[in-house]
Structure formats: C-alpha cells, structure tokens
Amino acid sequence: MIRLNAKAAGGDGTERETGAERLSRLIGGGWIFLLLFGLIVIFSVMRPEQFGSSYNLTMLAVNAAILLVLSIGQTFVIASAGIDLSVGAVLVFSSVTSAQVMLWLSGTPGGTYGTTDGGWGVIGAGLVVALVSGAGWGALNGFLVAFARIPPLIVTLGSLGMALGFAQILTGGVDVRAVPELLVSEIGAGTIAGVPVLVIIAVIVTIVAAIVLHLTRFGLHVFAVGSNAEASRRSGIRLRSRIVQIYVLSGALAGLAAMMSIARFSTTTIGGHAMDNLSTISAVVLGGTSLFGGIGSIAGTVIGVFIPIVLLNGFVILGIPPFWQTVAMGAVLILAVWIDQLKRRARERG
C-alpha cells in the first residue's frame, strides 16, 4: 500500500509544507494569542479613551471571569469528546433557584425589587443550592449520555430547553431582582488588594482545574476517554462513571457561575445568557481543546475566553447593534471549528 506523504516534494527534492500544515503550525505556536492581541490593538486604536480605560479593562476581566468558569467545565466535557450546550441554561436555572432560596431565607416577599438583608449564612445556602442545581442537571446529562447512550449534542440541547423552561416557570418569566446586599457589595463589586473578587474566584478555579486536568488520574481519564472510549473501558477505566462525573463537574461550575452572575448583576438575568453555549465552545476550541476529544488545555481556554469577551466589548463601545454581535459570535465559532479541523488533519498526516 502506498502511503501519501503529508508534505509535497518540491522541484529540488525537498519537502514543502502544505498551506493547512503551515497554518496549523502557526496556530499551535501562539496564533490565538496574536489574534487576541490584534483585537485589543484594533479597539484600542479606534476608541482609546474608552476601550483602554482602567474601568473598561476591569470590566473585561470581571465579565471574562464568569465566562471562564463556565468554559473550564466545557473544557473537561469537550476534552472527553462530549459537548455541553446547556451550560447557559443551567446557569440561569441555578441562579433562579439560588436567588429564590436566598429571597425566602431573607424573609423578603417574592417579587420584591432591590437588595435584601441576608447575611453570609443566607449567601452560603444560596451557593449550595446553585451548586446542587447545576450538578443535578450535569448528572442528568451524564446519565443520558453514558447509560442511555444518547448523543451528547441531543441530550444537552434537550436539557438546554428544559432548564430554561423550568427557570421561566419558577419565576413567571420575570427576573428575581431581590438578592442579598452583602453578596453584591462584597462579592460582585468587592475587591481584594484592588483585584475584583470575581476575578480572584475565577483564578482559583482555573488553577485548581489545571491541576486536576493535567496532574491527576481524573484528568488522565478525561483525555483517555476523549481519545478512545472503548480502549479506556478495556484498560479498566469505569467509563460510564467518568462520563457522568465530567458532566456533573460542568454543571457544578455552571452553578458557581450562576452565583457569580447574581453577585455581578444583582439579578438572575434570565434572558442574558442565550449565547453562553456558543461563547464557551468557541473559547475552548480556540484555546486548543479538540472537538474530537483527547486534547485540552486550561491555559489555552483562558486565552480563548478573552476573544469573545473582547470582541463583544469592542462592538458595544463602537455602537454596533447587538444583532451583529450575534453574527460575530457565530463566525467565531465557525472559525474555531475550522482551526480545530486543520490541526486534526495535520496531526493525522504526522
């Protein structure tokens, strides 16, 4: 059998890189970082007094913090050759259940606007509810994928609609706007040594996730499942249990992001997370995690997260209508998948 070489021979007998290989090598060498840097430069030049202000840069970091926590969960899922389209809806559902519990514990009637007097005990209860709510949806997703063997795309698309629908049923489609003032002032707007608390939370989650993914048996199993699920099962990995655990982790992180969102916006923002699934997938794939599984990087996800955040922020500053922001996010997702395809082809050619 004749094996086609991945590199074409030139007239002088030397081998030349194909265009796809060259682009893939550039991408692997930090092209995503250069893309992010280019976006920052463009917006800084067009609106230097707005985009480059310390306030806007701080807001970029805060907004990225919430998306980063969501994207870290997505990284584990995609690295295992799965996908989670429900992260935004799970965030919304978790924020609704958490906000309603905090509202009830604060003794404030439902529907009250503004902050409540709930203390750290109330906030702690709200956090537990958010984490359990998110993990519950993750467990459902993981069970259906692992045991019912329904494709993750279908499962998480269905749970997206269910989670968002239940959130709207619980609230009548109206945001819960009464949250503990302490949560907003100390977490949402609070700082430690000048660094926003939300950013600190995201940094801690990122460090822990990087350790888990790259230095623990669980992380090794994530990559093994993504590379070859059947081989993983034969090697002794409890495949179904691991898949459920991966989706539970993604759901729990969506629950944590829900609490961060409540603290940031002082409301549940039911209609504010419609694009979170696209944003997380784009960020994860742009960061180097393969949609086909087996390859992933938390550090890459961090860089990838800032691309949609910077892009949307720049559009707002330039006054571009929100409809075009949606178009841009779709284009970024297509770009991310195309880049992943190029990298995969280059790896297959050796």
Buried (B, 14 or more C-beta within 10 A) or exposed (E): EEEEEBEEEEEEEEEEBBEBBEBBBEBBEEBBBEBBEEBBEEBBEEBEEBBEEEEBEBBBBBBBBBBBBBBBBBBBBBBBBBBBBBBBBBBBBBBBBBBBBBBBBBEBEEEEEEBBEBBEEBBEBBBBBBBBBBBBBBBBBBBBBBEEEBEBEEBBBBBBEBBBEBBBEBBEEEBBBBBBBBBBEBBBBBEEEEEBBBBBBBBEBBEEBBEBBBEEEBBBBBBBBBBBBEEBBEEEBEBBEBBBBBBBBBBBBBBBBBBBBBBBBBBBBBEBBBBBBBBBBBBBBBBBBBBBBBBBBBEBBBBBBBBBBBBBBBBBBEEBEEEEBBEBBEEBBEBBBEBBBBBBBBBEBE
